[in-house]
């Protein structure tokens, strides 16, 4: 399912009009009718009272269509126009005039100070609040009467339906513009917007639905839309005459005397996700400890520094060994030892296989970023927000305000596929495509969870997926495993071990229930 920016959505509206003759009036009518139909089916109209807060733009016009439909069907409706009604234009103004001619209860609010108690009573007695104040076009913080109304809606706690996006959420970033409506339902129109899916906007949307408002598929599936929800695809089958080498051989360069969990979780998660042979190059002093805990891992003890970190002297051996594997993973638990960081730089520069860089490996390459640009084979980087700041020299706050564009720019500059980890992780590609992953849960915010991901991604490559698909499906499987763990154990107290141990369950569920997964994690179309 494709996702649009606010500007792309405006272009789709314009194309719908110019190429297909879908005028503003028709699109607004379709938008209002789709929301009205949802209300009629989900809430019902009989003996219900509906309260609409409508702005003076097109989103407000959608709300006026909804009100007109409810009123025409005999429903009890009250509409507050927030702002100067003289600003209503085009189709929105037509629907306003129709409502007045029909005798509907429509009232303008320019200042709320003298109407607060009246508005409060209307909210208290309503069965459903319909929010069509701003839509996706908001670019500055909510102030004045709009802020007062939004806070009042949120404070009373009645059921709320937002049209397109909760008012106060930035449509391109998901950022709260000072204050925003907390909805129980949101019906987004045409295509989902970035702000519908990124946090914190996603958290304000309640249950999210989509109406294509009669757009032809050539619009909402257009190649010009480079963002999409990360959807599952079929995995290659495991043939009866397969052997362990059939499902990938991966070299993990990981671990130090202070960090034993990261190498263990990453290298074993590769096997738990269906991978074939997992080789772990780790300091000699900890190799037997990891081998005893993960006997399925082929441990390659390596020379180490005096403080138990991988030595630069390992470089030649590991570069030669990499020629016999399909992929290398560099970074989990390596530490920030200066010599080890030089080893990372050497390996990333010289290994002529796809390389995944995680954790301390990211910190190392960020100090010599040019080596990524020159690599011929695929490079995958899996930073969390803090590590992304090291790659970009942009602070966390600025990245959070513009994740998609920062990700797009960085993937191109670094010639790398990047997984920006977090709630609704993003997967960015060098051709500009970005996938938003919508599974996973807050219980996965635990030490070692990212190390499990570094094993899951190469496993998808080992199973036979194209490297680009392997990255996003690895992210998907990781989130699914976390969701299964949470369902079985609850979110509180989930550990990396729980996520890893549920990987076989996630793989089985994925293979057996592909269509069902699309229904669970994708937006329902109405």
C-alpha positions in Angstrom: 0.0 0.0 0.0 1.5 3.3 -1.1 1.8 6.3 1.2 1.9 9.9 0.1 3.4 13.2 1.2 1.0 16.1 1.5 2.4 17.6 -1.7 2.0 14.3 -3.5 -1.6 14.1 -2.3 -2.4 17.6 -3.7 -0.8 16.4 -7.1 -3.1 13.4 -7.0 -6.1 15.6 -6.5 -5.0 17.8 -9.4 -4.4 14.8 -11.7 -7.7 13.3 -10.7 -9.4 16.5 -11.9 -7.3 17.2 -15.0 -7.0 13.7 -16.4 -10.1 11.9 -15.1 -12.6 14.8 -14.7 -13.0 14.1 -10.9 -13.7 17.7 -9.8 -13.2 19.1 -6.4 -17.0 18.8 -5.8 -17.0 15.1 -6.7 -13.9 14.3 -4.6 -15.3 16.1 -1.6 -18.6 14.4 -2.0 -16.9 11.0 -2.2 -14.8 11.8 0.8 -17.8 12.8 2.9 -19.9 9.9 1.7 -17.2 7.3 2.6 -17.0 8.7 6.2 -20.8 8.9 6.4 -21.1 5.3 5.3 -18.6 4.2 7.9 -20.5 6.1 10.6 -23.9 4.6 9.5 -22.4 1.1 9.6 -20.2 1.3 12.6 -22.1 3.7 14.9 -25.6 3.8 13.5 -27.8 6.9 13.1 -30.9 6.2 15.1 -31.1 7.9 18.5 -27.5 9.2 18.1 -26.2 12.8 18.4 -23.3 13.9 16.2 -21.2 16.9 16.7 -18.9 18.2 13.9 -16.1 20.6 14.3 -15.3 21.9 10.8 -12.5 24.2 9.7 -12.7 26.6 6.8 -10.6 24.6 4.3 -11.3 21.5 2.3 -11.1 19.2 5.3 -13.9 21.3 6.9 -15.8 20.9 3.6 -15.5 17.1 4.0 -17.0 17.5 7.4 -19.9 19.6 6.0 -20.7 16.8 3.5 -20.7 14.3 6.3 -23.1 16.6 8.3 -25.4 17.0 5.2 -25.6 13.3 4.7 -26.4 12.6 8.4 -29.0 15.4 8.5 -30.6 14.1 5.3 -31.0 10.7 6.8 -32.7 12.1 9.8 -29.8 12.1 12.2 -29.3 14.6 14.9 -26.4 16.9 13.9 -24.8 20.0 15.3 -22.0 21.7 13.3 -19.5 24.3 14.6 -17.6 26.2 11.9 -14.2 27.0 13.6 -13.0 30.3 12.1 -14.5 32.9 9.8 -17.2 31.3 7.6 -16.4 33.9 4.9 -13.2 31.9 4.3 -15.2 28.9 3.0 -14.6 28.5 -0.8 -15.7 26.3 -3.6 -17.2 23.0 -2.8 -17.0 23.7 1.0 -19.0 26.9 0.6 -21.6 25.1 -1.5 -22.1 22.5 1.2 -22.3 25.1 3.8 -25.1 26.9 1.9 -27.0 23.7 1.3 -26.9 22.9 5.0 -28.3 26.3 5.8 -31.0 25.9 3.2 -31.9 22.5 4.7 -32.3 24.0 8.2 -29.3 22.3 9.8 -27.9 23.6 13.0 -24.7 25.3 11.9 -22.9 27.8 14.1 -19.7 29.8 13.6 -17.0 30.1 16.3 -14.4 32.8 15.9 -13.6 33.1 19.6 -14.3 30.4 22.0 -14.0 32.3 25.3 -17.7 33.1 25.6 -18.9 29.8 24.2 -16.8 27.3 26.2 -19.6 26.1 28.4 -22.0 25.7 25.5 -19.4 23.8 23.5 -18.6 21.6 26.5 -22.3 20.7 26.9 -22.6 19.8 23.2 -19.5 17.6 23.4 -20.8 15.9 26.6 -24.1 15.0 25.0 -22.7 13.9 21.7 -22.4 10.2 20.8 -19.6 10.9 18.3 -17.4 13.9 17.7 -16.3 14.4 14.0 -13.0 16.3 13.7 -12.6 18.0 10.3 -10.8 21.1 11.5 -7.4 21.1 9.8 -6.6 18.0 7.7 -3.0 17.4 6.5 -2.1 21.0 5.5 -1.1 22.3 8.9 2.5 23.7 9.0 2.5 25.8 12.2 1.6 25.3 15.8 -2.1 25.2 16.8 -3.1 28.4 18.6 -6.1 30.5 19.6 -9.7 29.1 19.2 -8.5 26.0 17.5 -6.2 25.1 20.4 -9.0 25.7 22.9 -11.4 23.5 20.9 -8.9 20.6 20.5 -8.1 20.7 24.2 -11.7 20.7 25.1 -12.4 17.7 22.8 -9.6 15.7 24.4 -10.4 16.6 28.0 -14.0 15.2 27.9 -13.1 11.8 26.4 -16.0 11.2 24.0 -15.6 9.0 21.0 -13.9 10.9 18.2 -13.6 10.3 14.4 -11.0 12.3 12.5 -11.3 13.0 8.8 -8.0 12.3 6.9 -5.7 12.9 9.9 -6.3 14.1 13.5 -6.3 17.8 13.5 -2.9 19.2 14.8 -0.8 16.3 13.3 1.7 17.3 10.6 0.8 15.2 7.5 4.4 14.9 6.4 6.1 14.0 9.7 3.5 12.8 12.3 4.7 15.6 14.7 2.2 17.1 17.0 1.9 20.8 16.1 1.5 22.0 19.7 -1.9 20.2 20.3 -3.7 17.5 18.4 -7.0 15.7 18.5 -6.8 12.2 20.0 -9.1 10.2 17.8 -10.7 6.7 18.2 -11.1 6.4 14.4 -9.3 8.1 11.5 -10.4 7.7 7.9 -7.6 8.8 5.7 -8.6 9.8 2.1 -7.0 8.9 -1.2 -3.8 7.4 0.2 -2.4 7.2 3.7 -0.2 10.1 4.6 3.2 9.9 6.3 1.7 11.6 9.4 -0.9 8.8 9.7 1.8 6.2 10.1 4.8 7.8 11.9 4.8 8.3 15.6 3.5 10.3 17.5 0.8 10.9 14.8 0.0 7.2 14.6 -0.7 7.1 18.3 -3.3 9.9 17.9 -5.2 8.2 15.1 -7.0 5.3 16.9 -8.1 2.7 14.4 -7.0 3.7 10.9 -9.1 3.2 7.8 -8.6 4.2 4.2 -11.0 5.4 1.5 -9.7 5.8 -2.1 -12.5 8.3 -2.7 -13.0 6.8 -6.2 -9.3 7.4 -7.3 -8.4 5.0 -10.0 -5.6 2.5 -9.0 -3.2 4.3 -11.5 -3.2 7.2 -9.0 -2.9 5.5 -5.6 -0.5 2.9 -6.9 1.6 5.4 -8.9 5.3 4.9 -9.3 5.7 8.5 -8.2 4.7 7.5 -4.7 8.1 6.3 -3.3 6.8 5.5 0.2 4.9 2.3 1.1 3.8 0.2 4.0 6.1 -2.8 4.5 3.9 -5.6 3.3 4.8 -9.4 3.4 5.7 -11.3 0.2 6.0 -15.0 -0.3 9.2 -16.7 1.0 11.1 -19.2 -1.2 10.3 -22.8 -0.2 12.7 -25.1 1.5 13.2 -27.9 -1.0 13.4 -31.5 0.1 16.9 -32.0 -1.2 18.3 -28.9 0.5 21.4 -28.9 2.8 22.6 -26.4 5.4 24.6 -24.5 2.7 21.4 -24.0 0.7 20.1 -21.4 3.2 23.0 -19.1 3.4 26.4 -18.8 5.0 27.1 -15.7 7.0 30.1 -14.4 8.9 29.4 -12.4 12.0 32.2 -10.3 13.3 31.0 -9.4 16.8 31.6 -9.4 20.5 34.2 -8.3 23.1 35.0 -9.1 26.7 32.3 -6.7 27.9 29.6 -7.6 25.4 28.8 -11.3 25.1 25.0 -11.1 24.4 25.2 -9.2 21.1 27.4 -11.8 19.2 25.3 -14.6 20.6 21.9 -13.1 19.7 22.9 -12.0 16.2 24.6 -15.2 15.1 22.0 -17.5 16.6 19.0 -15.4 15.4 20.3 -16.1 11.9 19.7 -19.8 12.5 16.4 -19.3 14.3 15.1 -17.4 11.3 15.9 -20.2 8.9 19.5 -19.4 7.9 21.9 -22.2 7.2 25.5 -21.7 8.5 26.4 -19.1 11.1 30.1 -18.3 11.6 31.0 -16.1 14.5 34.4 -14.4 14.6 34.8 -13.2 18.2 37.7 -12.7 20.7 39.3 -15.9 21.8 38.8 -15.2 25.5 35.0 -15.3 25.2 34.6 -17.8 22.3 34.2 -20.9 24.5 31.5 -19.1 26.6 29.4 -18.3 23.5 30.1 -21.8 22.0 28.7 -23.4 25.2 25.6 -21.3 25.1 25.0 -21.5 21.3 26.4 -24.8 20.2 24.8 -24.5 16.8 27.1 -21.5 16.0 30.4 -22.2 14.3 32.7 -20.1 16.5 36.0 -18.8 15.1 38.2 -17.6 18.0 40.2 -14.5 17.0 43.3 -12.6 18.2 42.3 -9.8 20.7 43.6 -6.7 22.3 44.8 -6.6 25.9 41.3 -5.5 27.0 39.5 -8.3 25.2 38.5 -6.7 21.9 39.1 -7.9 18.4 42.6 -7.1 17.1 43.5 -5.5 13.8 45.7 -8.6 13.3 42.4 -10.5 12.5 41.8 -8.5 9.3 43.6 -10.7 6.7 42.1 -13.9 8.1 38.6 -12.5 8.1 38.8 -11.0 4.7 40.0 -14.3 3.3 37.2 -16.2 5.2 34.6 -13.8 3.8 35.2 -15.1 0.3 33.5 -18.4 1.4 30.3 -16.9 2.8 27.3 -15.1 1.2 27.3 -12.1 3.6 29.1 -10.5 6.5 27.6 -8.8 9.6 30.0 -6.4 11.4 29.5 -4.6 14.6 27.3 -6.2 17.3 29.1 -5.8 20.7 32.5 -5.0 19.2 33.2 -2.1 21.6 34.7 1.3 20.7 38.3 0.2 21.1 40.5 2.2 18.7 42.2 -0.8 17.2 38.9 -2.6 16.8 37.4 0.4 15.0 40.4 0.3 12.6 39.6 -3.4 12.0 36.0 -2.5 11.1 37.1 0.1 8.6 39.5 -2.4 7.0 36.8 -5.1 6.8 34.2 -2.8 5.3 36.6 -1.6 2.8 38.0 -4.9 1.7 35.2 -7.5 2.0 33.7 -8.0 -1.5 30.3 -9.4 -0.3 27.2 -7.8 1.0 27.9 -6.3 4.4 25.5 -5.4 7.2 26.9 -2.9 9.7 25.3 -2.6 13.2 26.0 -1.2 16.6 29.6 -0.3 17.3 30.4 -1.0 13.6 28.2 2.1 12.8 30.2 4.2 15.2 33.4 3.1 13.6 32.4 3.7 10.0 30.9 7.1 10.9 34.5 8.3 11.5 35.5 7.4 8.0 32.2 7.6 6.1 33.7 7.8 2.6 34.4 4.0 2.6 30.7 3.4 2.3 30.3 5.5 -0.8 33.0 3.5 -2.6 31.7 0.0 -1.9 30.6 -2.1 -5.0 28.6 -4.7 -3.1 25.4 -3.9 -1.1 25.9 -2.2 2.2 23.1 -2.4 4.9 23.3 -0.1 8.0 20.8 -0.6 10.9 21.1 2.5 13.1 18.9 3.6 15.9 18.2 7.3 16.2 21.4 8.0 18.2 23.5 6.2 15.7 21.8 8.0 12.8 23.1 11.2 14.3 26.6 10.0 14.0 26.1 9.0 10.3 24.5 12.4 9.4 25.8 15.0 11.9 22.1 15.9 12.4 20.8 16.0 16.0 18.0 13.6 17.1 15.4 16.3 17.3 15.9 17.4 13.7 15.9 13.8 12.4 12.7 13.1 14.3 11.0 16.1 12.7 11.9 14.9 9.1 12.7 11.2 9.3 11.7 10.3 5.7 13.7 13.0 4.0 16.7 12.5 6.2 16.6 8.8 5.5 16.2 9.3 1.7 19.1 11.8 1.6 21.4 9.6 3.7 20.8 6.3 1.7 21.8 8.1 -1.5 24.8 9.9 0.0 26.2 6.7 1.7 25.2 4.3 -1.1 23.6 2.1 1.5 20.3 0.5 2.4 19.4 1.9 5.9 17.1 0.6 8.5 16.2 3.4 10.9 15.1 1.5 13.9 12.4 2.6 16.3 8.6 2.5 16.6 7.5 1.9 13.0 11.0 1.3 11.7 11.9 2.8 8.3 13.7 0.9 5.5 15.3 3.3 3.0 16.9 2.3 -0.4 19.3 4.1 -2.6 16.7 4.5 -5.4 14.6 6.7 -3.0 12.1 4.1 -1.9 11.1 4.0 1.7 9.1 1.3 3.5 7.3 1.9 6.8 7.1 -1.2 9.0 4.0 -1.2 11.1 4.3 -4.3 13.2 6.3 -4.7 16.5 5.4 -3.3 19.9 6.9 -1.3 22.8 8.0 -4.5 24.6 10.7 -4.8 22.0 12.5 -1.7 23.3 14.9 -3.9 25.2 18.6 -4.6 25.2 19.6 -7.1 22.4 16.5 -6.6 20.3 18.5 -4.9 17.6 21.0 -7.8 17.6 18.2 -10.2 16.9 17.4 -8.1 13.8 21.0 -8.3 12.6 20.6 -12.0 12.4 17.1 -12.0 10.9 17.9 -9.9 7.9 20.7 -12.1 6.5 18.6 -15.1 7.1 16.0 -13.8 4.6 18.9 -13.4 2.1 20.0 -16.9 2.9 16.5 -18.3 2.2 16.7 -16.8 -1.3 15.1 -13.4 -1.3 16.7 -10.6 -3.3 19.0 -8.6 -0.9 16.7 -5.6 -1.1 13.6 -7.6 -0.2 15.6 -9.5 2.4 16.2 -6.3 4.4 12.5 -5.2 4.7 11.2 -8.7 5.2 13.9 -9.3 7.9 12.5 -6.2 9.6 9.0 -7.6 9.2 9.8 -11.0 10.6 11.6 -9.4 13.6 8.5 -7.3 14.4 6.2 -10.3 14.0 8.3 -12.4 16.3 8.1 -9.6 18.9 4.3 -9.4 18.5 4.0 -13.2 19.0 6.2 -13.0 22.1 4.1 -10.2 23.5 0.9 -12.1 22.8 2.3 -15.1 24.6 4.0 -13.4 27.5 2.8 -9.8 27.6 4.9 -6.8 26.7 6.3 -6.2 30.1 9.5 -8.1 30.6 10.1 -9.3 27.0 13.8 -9.9 26.4 15.9 -10.4 23.4 15.8 -14.1 24.2 12.0 -14.1 24.0 12.1 -12.3 20.6 14.8 -14.8 19.3 13.0 -17.9 20.6 9.8 -16.9 18.9 11.5 -16.5 15.5 10.6 -20.1 14.4 7.0 -19.4 15.3 7.1 -16.1 13.4 8.5 -17.9 10.3 5.8 -20.6 10.4 3.0 -18.1 10.9 4.4 -16.0 8.1 4.5 -18.9 5.7 1.0 -20.2 6.6 -0.9 -16.9 7.0 0.4 -14.5 4.4 -3.0 -13.1 3.5 -4.1 -12.9 7.1 -1.0 -10.9 8.0 -1.9 -8.3 5.3 -5.3 -7.9 7.0 -3.8 -7.6 10.5 -1.1 -5.0 9.8 -2.3 -3.1 6.8 -4.9 -0.3 6.8 -8.5 -1.5 6.2 -10.0 -0.1 3.0 -13.6 1.0 3.3 
